Amino acid sequence: MVYAIVETGGKQVLVQPGRFYDVELLALDVEATLTFDRVLLVRHDDGTTVGQPTVEGAAVQGRILQHGKAAKVTVYKMRPKKGYRRKKGHRQRFTRVMIESIDFEGRSFTAEAKAEAVSST
């Protein structure tokens, strides 16, 4: 199993090639490609590499699928017998990113390579 931990939007996200993830809103167009340079950990067939704080020469390639809003969160404040009531709602905006590949030490780990390895065994 190949995966990496990247930092984006102040959060750490475990990503695998061929899967999509919802991250904090990125100011890029839909179908744009992006590169996550802040790779904190890479796990591959030969072992695990942990960065100090980031892994040198590692990058994660992705493609933006869509922008959206998460489910609404309602905050309701009330003081009984005082007539104080406040209702607020919030919908966090996000960007859905498809992870294309994890590049590390001159090798590129993709979802297609993983599928070929599984089908050949």
C-alpha positions in Angstrom: 0.0 0.0 0.0 1.4 3.4 -1.1 0.3 6.5 0.7 1.6 9.9 1.8 0.7 12.5 4.5 0.5 16.0 3.1 -0.1 19.3 4.8 -2.8 21.6 3.3 -5.0 24.2 4.8 -3.3 23.8 8.2 -4.4 20.2 8.3 -2.6 16.9 7.7 -4.3 14.6 5.2 -3.4 10.9 4.4 -3.7 10.5 0.6 -3.5 7.5 -1.8 -3.2 7.6 -5.6 -6.6 7.1 -7.4 -8.7 8.5 -4.5 -10.3 11.9 -3.9 -10.2 14.0 -0.8 -12.0 17.1 0.5 -9.6 19.8 1.6 -9.9 23.4 2.6 -10.9 25.7 -0.2 -8.1 26.3 -2.8 -8.2 29.3 -5.1 -7.7 27.3 -8.3 -10.0 26.5 -11.2 -11.8 23.1 -11.7 -9.7 20.6 -13.7 -6.5 22.5 -12.8 -3.5 20.4 -11.6 -1.7 21.1 -8.4 1.3 19.8 -6.5 1.5 19.3 -2.8 5.1 20.1 -1.8 4.7 19.8 1.9 4.9 16.0 2.2 5.4 14.9 5.8 5.6 11.1 5.3 5.8 8.6 2.4 5.0 4.9 2.7 5.8 2.7 -0.2 6.9 -0.9 -1.0 10.5 -0.4 0.2 9.6 1.2 3.6 8.6 4.4 5.2 10.3 7.8 5.0 9.5 10.4 7.6 10.4 14.1 6.9 12.2 16.4 9.2 9.8 18.3 8.9 9.2 17.5 5.2 10.4 14.7 2.9 13.0 16.1 0.5 12.2 15.5 -3.2 8.7 14.2 -2.5 5.6 15.6 -4.2 2.0 14.6 -4.6 0.2 15.4 -7.9 -3.5 16.1 -7.9 -6.3 17.4 -10.0 -9.2 19.5 -8.8 -12.6 17.9 -9.4 -15.0 20.4 -7.9 -15.6 23.1 -5.3 -18.5 22.8 -2.9 -20.0 23.4 0.5 -20.2 21.0 3.4 -23.3 20.2 5.4 -24.8 23.1 7.4 -23.8 23.5 11.0 -26.4 25.3 13.1 -25.4 27.1 16.3 -28.3 28.0 18.6 -27.8 30.0 21.8 -30.5 30.6 24.3 -30.8 31.9 27.9 -34.0 30.6 29.5 -36.5 33.2 30.9 -34.4 36.1 29.5 -35.7 36.4 26.0 -32.2 35.8 24.5 -32.1 33.6 21.4 -29.5 33.6 18.6 -29.5 31.2 15.6 -26.5 31.1 13.2 -25.6 28.7 10.4 -22.3 28.0 8.7 -21.4 26.0 5.6 -17.6 25.3 5.2 -16.4 25.6 1.7 -14.1 22.8 0.4 -12.2 21.7 -2.7 -12.4 18.0 -3.9 -9.0 16.9 -5.1 -8.3 13.6 -7.0 -4.8 12.3 -6.2 -3.0 11.3 -9.5 0.4 10.2 -8.3 3.0 10.3 -5.5 6.5 11.2 -6.7 9.4 10.1 -4.6 13.1 9.3 -5.3 12.6 9.5 -9.0 9.7 7.0 -8.9 6.1 7.8 -9.5 3.4 5.8 -7.7 0.0 5.9 -9.5 -3.3 4.1 -9.2 -2.7 2.4 -12.6 0.6 0.9 -11.4 -1.1 -0.3 -8.2 -3.9 -2.0 -10.2 -1.4 -3.7 -12.6 0.6 -5.0 -9.7 -2.5 -6.5 -8.1 -3.8 -8.1 -11.3 -0.4 -9.7 -12.2 -0.3 -11.6 -8.9 
